[in-house]
Amino acid sequence: MRVVAALLWAVAGAVWALEEGSVGSLFDQHFPPLHPNCTQNLGDLLLLRQEGQLKESVGILKEILSEIRGFVAAPTEAPCPVNLSNVSGTCLYIAKDISVNWEAARIFCQNLGGDLAVFRDANALAEAIGYVKTSGISGSSNVWLGGRDHLIEGEWKWVSGEDMPKGTPFWGTFNSRRQPSGGSGENCAIMFGPDDFLLHDATCGWTCMPLCQIKRT
């Protein structure tokens, strides 16, 4: 009898709880409703994530396109003509079997399609000196370059029209005198063998080997 009564009281309590909304209150207590901003923040987070992924994809695509563009647009350098050597990005040829004056040396190089060699910086000159030294000529030989001061004494110009560099490490010394030192009697530039092929001024009528240079196209 007591068991039946307890069961009836339990059922009655449950009905009363439903009527009073206590079950809803209990659910709300444990699972409170989302704040209106939560859904907005979640949407914003998803959008930011998608935007980040999109930017990353665009960045990768740009890198790929840049590499492709560089590969396609990169100019292809023509090889040096036969018998000419690629030295520091330019084509050089020393005519070891020819000994002529400066004017004839220049004509010889022009007939090859180039001119007497010119150098705009110390690295290019150093590479050319290394090429000359390994060409098999003797250390007492002299080599014509495309430089002179025939128009105005002391204003040394390359045949390209540019100013020649001055001082060390381009010009050497002779008898303890810094080159060029020959005055109006020596208006053409040579690589002077006895001074490790550094630049010296010389009489343009000397007979020396031409160092020819042909630009790569």
LUMFI-917747 format. One record per residue: x, y, z of N, C-alpha, C in turn. Coordinates in steps of 0.001 Angstrom, whole numbers, plus 500000, padded with zeros to 6 digits. Example, Ala and Ser with C-alpha at 12.3 -4.5 7.8 and 13.67 -1.06 7.14 Angstrom:
# residues 2
n_u	n_v	n_w	ca_u	ca_v	ca_w	c_u	c_v	c_w
513190	494310	507800	512300	495500	507800	513200	496700	507800
512850	497750	507080	513670	498940	507140	512900	500030	507870
END
This chain:
# residues 217
n_u	n_v	n_w	ca_u	ca_v	ca_w	c_u	c_v	c_w
500837	498798	500000	500000	500000	500000	500870	501250	500000
501928	501238	500820	502840	502378	500889	503588	502574	499562
503936	501504	498926	504635	501581	497636	503760	502222	496590
502497	501848	496558	501552	502413	495579	501386	503886	495813
501277	504265	497088	501108	505682	497414	502309	506491	496981
503534	505952	497210	504751	506668	496822	504809	506847	495314
504392	505807	494565	504409	505887	493114	503453	506951	492628
502273	507014	493264	501285	508035	492873	501820	509423	493136
502465	509609	494284	503055	510925	494577	504136	511300	493550
504927	510344	493105	505978	510631	492118	505395	511067	490782
504306	510358	490359	503650	510727	489099	503057	512107	489199
502419	512388	490360	501798	513693	490554	502850	514793	490525
504036	514504	491132	505111	515507	491141	505613	515784	489735
505700	514748	488920	506189	514932	487550	505238	515785	486736
503899	515484	486947	502884	516269	486233	502963	517722	486661
503101	517925	487931	503178	519306	488446	504408	520029	487877
505530	519309	487778	506756	519906	487248	506583	520319	485797
505905	519460	485033	505672	519804	483628	504803	521026	483505
503791	521068	484355	502883	522202	484290	503581	523498	484675
504474	523422	485614	505151	524625	486081	506327	525021	485183
506707	524178	484248	507833	524487	483341	509177	524266	483969
509198	523467	485077	510482	523260	485740	511443	522471	484868
510914	521584	484011	511789	520832	483105	512474	521776	482127
511705	522738	481581	512286	523730	480680	513337	524557	481381
513049	524895	482665	514022	525683	483420	515302	524894	483624
515139	523599	483906	516312	522757	484106	517141	522670	482832
516500	522538	481662	517202	522478	480369	517921	523788	480098
517195	524887	480377	517801	526204	480140	518987	526438	481047
518923	525858	482259	520025	526046	483204	521298	525384	482696
521138	524183	482126	522302	523443	481658	522687	523779	480218
521750	524201	479418	521998	524554	478015	521400	525913	477727
522032	526965	478212	521498	528317	478013	521460	528655	476531
520541	529487	476097	520429	529854	474671	521656	530642	474223
521998	530476	472945	523131	531195	472378	522851	532683	472337
523892	533427	472682	523771	534888	472578	523689	535248	471089
522903	536242	470727	522774	536596	469298	524113	536853	468623
525099	537366	469380	526394	537659	468771	527200	536401	468462
526835	535279	469145	527616	534057	468961	527534	533576	467513
526338	533539	466979	526176	533080	465597	526874	534025	464638
526832	535316	464953	527505	536287	464091	529017	536092	464142
529559	535890	465377	530996	535685	465527	531450	534407	464820
530621	533367	464911	530959	532115	464253	530999	532302	462732
530032	533056	462211	530018	533339	460774	531220	534155	460358
531568	535155	461177	532731	535980	460870	534004	535143	460872
534105	534207	461846	535288	533359	461939	535438	532503	460690
534324	531941	460230	534372	531121	459023	534777	531943	457803
534247	533189	457736	534597	534058	456613	536075	534427	456639
536594	534727	457846	538004	535069	457963	538890	533898	457568
538463	532707	457976	539242	531526	457630	539262	531304	456115
538093	531470	455493	538027	531319	454043	538860	532388	453343
538817	533613	453889	539594	534703	453296	541086	534416	453397
541523	533905	454566	542926	533565	454738	543371	532482	453771
542533	531458	453604	542856	530385	452676	542923	530904	451251
542008	531825	450919	541995	532398	449573	543259	533208	449316
543672	534037	450317	544893	534835	450155	546105	533935	449986
546157	532850	450761	547280	531929	450654	547331	531293	449269
546153	530918	448740	546098	530317	447413	546527	531308	446347
546076	532568	446500	546455	533606	445534	547960	533840	445566
548551	533853	446793	549995	534045	446914	550771	532950	446219
550340	531700	446405	551011	530575	445754	550889	530678	444238
549692	531072	443785	549468	531212	442342	550354	532296	441755
550516	533415	442485	551379	534497	442004	552816	534030	441879
553300	533251	442867	554662	532742	442807	554854	531841	441590
553884	530998	441332	553976	530091	440186	553999	530876	438884
553081	531870	438777	553030	532682	437563	554309	533478	437374
554889	533976	438495	556126	534737	438410	557263	533870	437888
557348	532636	438378	558391	531734	437908	558209	531410	436429
556947	531189	436031	556677	530881	434624	557035	532071	433749
556650	533291	434208	556931	534499	433439	558435	534718	433301
559176	534490	434413	560617	534662	434367	561268	533661	433422
560743	532455	433421	561311	531435	432542	561044	531760	431085
559824	532228	430791	559448	532520	429410	560135	533781	428916
560186	534830	429818	560691	536131	429389	562206	536246	429461
562874	535313	430154	564325	535414	430324	565018	535357	428969
565822	536385	428674	566514	536390	427389	567559	535289	427327
567632	534662	426208	568632	533611	426027	569863	534222	425374
570997	534060	426037	572230	534626	425522	572787	533744	424414
573183	534410	423337	573797	533677	422240	575197	533238	422653
575621	532081	422226	576982	531637	422564	578016	532496	421849
579224	532495	422383	580299	533243	421744	580656	532583	420406
581068	533384	419425	581500	532813	418142	582678	531864	418340
582910	531070	417348	584016	530106	417392	585335	530844	417630
586162	530266	418474	587506	530783	418828	587455	531923	419848
586257	532402	420214	586148	533429	421254	585736	532777	422570
586194	533340	423668	585926	532774	424990	584958	533662	425762
584054	533016	426465	583117	533741	427336	583866	534103	428617
584140	535379	428782	584893	535854	429940	584058	536930	430635
583551	536597	431811	582764	537537	432603	581591	538100	431803
580934	537227	431028	579743	537635	430293	580008	538316	428969
581249	538398	428539	581577	538997	427252	582466	538040	426470
582510	538225	425151	583285	537322	424299	584629	537959	423957
585712	537302	424321	587054	537836	424098	587860	536906	423195
588778	537543	422448	589687	536779	421594	591012	537518	421526
592077	536833	421895	593403	537428	421776	594095	536816	420563
594513	537704	419662	595157	537254	418422	596647	537078	418685
597021	535885	419114	598406	535634	419545	599403	535657	418395
598930	535432	417183	599842	535359	416037	599917	536664	415257
599335	537723	415823	599319	539009	415128	600028	540050	415981
600842	540870	415353	601526	541956	416053	601439	543193	415158
600551	544117	415516	600277	545284	414672	600157	546525	415543
600083	547712	414888	599884	548940	415656	598423	549057	416101
598147	550110	416871	596813	550217	417481	595712	550323	416440
595893	551140	415426	594858	551315	414405	594589	550006	413667
595645	549310	413292	595476	548035	412590	594826	546989	413506
595161	547034	414795	594549	546106	415750	593046	546341	415840
592662	547606	415835	591233	547903	415912	590501	547434	414665
591093	547649	413503	590476	547191	412255	590341	545673	412251
591355	544986	412763	591309	543526	412835	590097	543080	413657
589904	543700	414826	588779	543320	415699	587438	543674	415055
587368	544813	414383	586132	545201	413715	585775	544230	412603
586779	543708	411935	586516	542713	410893	585969	541409	411468
586216	541181	412742	585648	540006	413415	584214	540249	413882
583784	541503	413758	582431	541838	414211	582395	542499	415569
583560	542917	416089	583608	543542	417408	584485	544771	417406
585286	544914	418446	586198	546053	418584	587260	545664	419602
588231	546533	419784	589199	546299	420856	588475	546283	422203
588967	545484	423117	588265	545237	424377	588239	546462	425286
587119	546614	426000	586951	547665	427005	586429	547019	428285
586732	547666	429426	586323	547109	430722	585819	548227	431619
584632	548048	432165	583990	549109	432940	584225	548974	434437
584706	547828	434891	584956	547674	436325	586155	546760	436552
586617	546739	437796	587830	545997	438134	587648	544491	437975
586439	543981	438256	586208	542549	438131	586354	542094	436682
585786	542891	435763	585879	542541	434345	587329	542571	433878
588078	543561	434340	589495	543638	433969	590272	542454	434532
590001	542110	435778	590699	540976	436402	590420	539686	435644
589168	539493	435207	588830	538295	434434	589582	538293	433108
589668	539470	432472	590371	539557	431193	591867	539286	431365
592460	539808	432430	593871	539544	432697	594101	538049	432901
593189	537414	433638	593301	535968	433825	593216	535216	432510
592332	535680	431625	592203	535048	430303	593492	535202	429501
594061	536414	429520	595298	536669	428776	596441	535808	429319
596544	535709	430630	597632	534933	431239	597561	533452	430884
596338	532953	430742	596173	531521	430462	596114	531233	428962
596299	532269	428144	596209	532075	426692	597482	531478	426102
598562	531492	426870	599810	530904	426381	600829	531905	425900
600534	533214	426018	601512	534203	425585	602538	534414	426707
603677	534960	426338	604738	535151	427325	604448	536356	428219
605082	536379	429363	604881	537467	430308	605522	538772	429881
606262	538753	428794	606877	539981	428289	606072	540599	427152
604952	539973	426808	604128	540455	425696	603266	541636	426125
602835	542400	425129	601915	543514	425361	600663	543320	424508
599530	543769	425028	598246	543517	424383	597477	544832	424255
596999	545107	423027	596228	546331	422816	594830	546247	423414
594390	547363	423997	593020	547530	424476	592366	548690	423730
591063	548819	423859	590320	549873	423171	590241	551156	423958
591402	551706	424351	591428	552962	425093	592532	553877	424616
592270	555207	424620	593294	556175	424219	592881	557579	424666
593855	558501	424606	593580	559905	424942	594069	560822	423824
593810	560405	422598	594337	561111	421424	593662	562468	421179
592444	562666	421700	591732	563928	421455	592177	565012	422426
592127	564700	423706	592563	565640	424745	593532	564898	425658
594735	565416	425771	595754	564753	426573	595294	564580	428026
595388	563342	428495	595010	563040	429869	593565	562606	430042
592702	562793	429023	591309	562361	429104	591173	561029	428360
591369	559962	429125	591358	558630	428536	589928	558145	428345
589670	557687	427119	588336	557212	426760	588424	555815	426148
587410	555018	426446	587262	553761	425726	586739	554056	424328
586910	553131	423411	586381	553317	422055	584854	553366	422069
584238	552934	423149	582781	553024	423297	582331	554432	423651
583285	555334	423948	582966	556704	424300	582921	556961	425794
583022	555921	426600	582979	556067	428056	584362	556404	428613
584358	557053	429780	585623	557371	430441	586302	556092	430919
587605	556024	430753	588360	554907	431299	588566	555121	432798
588600	554055	433578	588866	554201	435013	590288	554687	435251
590497	555253	436418	591821	555787	436755	592392	555068	437977
593703	555120	438090	594360	554634	439302	594288	553138	439498
594575	552740	440753	594551	551343	441158	593101	550866	441233
592796	549630	440851	593712	548550	440441	593842	548424	438928
593472	549453	438190	593495	549358	436731	594886	549625	436154
595464	550766	436504	596748	551169	435937	597896	550706	436826
598972	550275	436176	600141	549800	436909	601190	550882	437090
602434	550461	437310	603560	551386	437488	604730	550927	436625
605541	551898	436254	606749	551585	435479	607868	552496	435963
608968	551875	436405	610074	552628	437000	609579	553534	438129
608725	552960	438946	608154	553649	440118	607248	554832	439739
606844	554906	438488	605961	555992	438058	604576	555424	437776
603568	556033	438402	602191	555594	438187	601765	555884	436756
601168	554892	436120	600681	555033	434754	599269	555654	434739
598926	556356	433644	599723	556663	432457	600698	557806	432732
601876	557716	432144	602899	558723	432433	603661	559186	431196
603250	558717	430004	604023	559003	428807	603726	560328	428138
602730	561059	428635	602404	562346	428031	601841	562198	426632
602018	563234	425823	601429	563274	424484	602059	562280	423526
603163	561681	423916	603811	560709	423037	603274	559300	423191
602436	559066	424193	601904	557717	424432	600398	557839	424669
599642	557616	423615	598202	557885	423669	597312	556653	423531
597888	555472	423563	597078	554261	423431	597329	553329	424619
596287	552599	424999	596357	551747	426196	596722	550311	425840
597587	549744	426642	597966	548342	426490	597862	547628	427833
597772	546304	427759	598035	545450	428908	599541	545175	428871
600258	545674	429856	601723	545608	429856	602174	544335	430566
602694	543376	429769	603066	542074	430303	604024	542108	431476
605131	542898	431400	606089	542907	432510	605504	543436	433818
604345	544111	433755	603694	544612	434976	602412	543832	435251
602479	542540	435032	601366	541631	435318	600125	541974	434480
600340	542546	433299	599284	542884	432341	598315	543959	432843
598782	544800	433762	597989	545964	434150	598060	547020	433042
597188	548022	433099	597119	549028	432048	598319	549967	432078
598848	550258	430878	599909	551236	430676	599570	552044	429428
600128	553230	429346	600017	553974	428094	601240	553657	427239
601034	553687	425928	602115	553332	425008	601969	554140	423725
603048	554191	422972	603016	554825	421654	602116	554001	420738
601175	554671	420067	600184	553957	419253	600814	553217	418077
602079	553527	417752	602767	552844	416662	603429	551554	417077
603422	551232	418369	603992	549958	418788	603256	548819	418089
603908	547654	418008	603246	546473	417467	602963	545502	418626
601672	545287	418844	601231	544429	419960	600089	543531	419479
599707	542596	420317	598596	541702	420003	597261	542392	420293
596266	542231	419444	594943	542783	419735	594167	541871	420689
593451	542495	421631	592473	541770	422444	591102	542244	421981
590416	541375	421246	589133	541749	420641	587967	541346	421548
586905	542106	421411	585696	541865	422217	584484	541952	421308
583626	540959	421409	582391	540955	420625	581224	540845	421598
580275	541756	421488	579112	541738	422384	578212	540580	422038
577652	539962	423088	576726	538859	422883	575343	539424	422625
574631	538852	421690	573295	539344	421318	572237	538340	421698
END
